[in-house]
Amino acid sequence: MQRLGLYTPGSLEAQIGENAATVAAAYGSVKQIPSLANRLGNWWDSLWSTSSDLPTPDVQVPTSPNTAIRNNASSPKAGPLPSGEEPYQLLLFPDEPYNRVAQYGITPTAAQRASVPAGMEFDHNPTLVQHYYEGPGDGTLPGFNLTQTERVQYGADEQSGTAALPATQRAQGGAAAQYSREQKFQWGLNN
């Protein structure tokens, strides 16, 4: 600290003075963090709010993610699970390898085969193995995080695929088998 303006640079008193100034500045910054966080949150919410001064767009403006979380927290919860159904245990990685029949049932179903023109075959899009490891590509859960019932329903859904030529279907099957082997290796699921 400086007494009457007299101290030698590099002395203990000078170092104490510099350290005290650093601590005071850090304390001042830390004290402001809650107000900065509140101001940042208010600014973020203001980006998502609609103003009556602005023209209304033809498309719906999404609500703030914070608002959606708050609204969802107060919404009524889903009812009980169906009998015999396990609750969700969300996993970061699959804990068992893909098994088409065991996890998705026997597909294509008769309804799926009937939904395509004669001479064509029903083709899941994405493939069921890709759905299992990555999901359908729309941001929803991958198959390994779905319940058994949901996987079987997805595999049997006529909307989960389109018509394909048999040769295309066979080529896709070969590529899907290779993809399955790669995923098993990647996630350490080789038996």
Secondary structure as GFF3:
##gff-version 3
##sequence-region A 1 191
A	DSSP	alpha_helix	12	48	.	.	.	ID=ss1
A	DSSP	alpha_helix	65	74	.	.	.	ID=ss2
A	DSSP	alpha_helix	100	104	.	.	.	ID=ss3
A	DSSP	alpha_helix	110	114	.	.	.	ID=ss4
A	DSSP	beta_strand	121	124	.	.	.	ID=ss5
A	DSSP	alpha_helix	128	134	.	.	.	ID=ss6
A	DSSP	three_ten_helix	143	145	.	.	.	ID=ss7
A	DSSP	alpha_helix	148	156	.	.	.	ID=ss8
A	DSSP	three_ten_helix	158	160	.	.	.	ID=ss9
A	DSSP	beta_strand	161	164	.	.	.	ID=ss10
A	DSSP	alpha_helix	166	186	.	.	.	ID=ss11
###
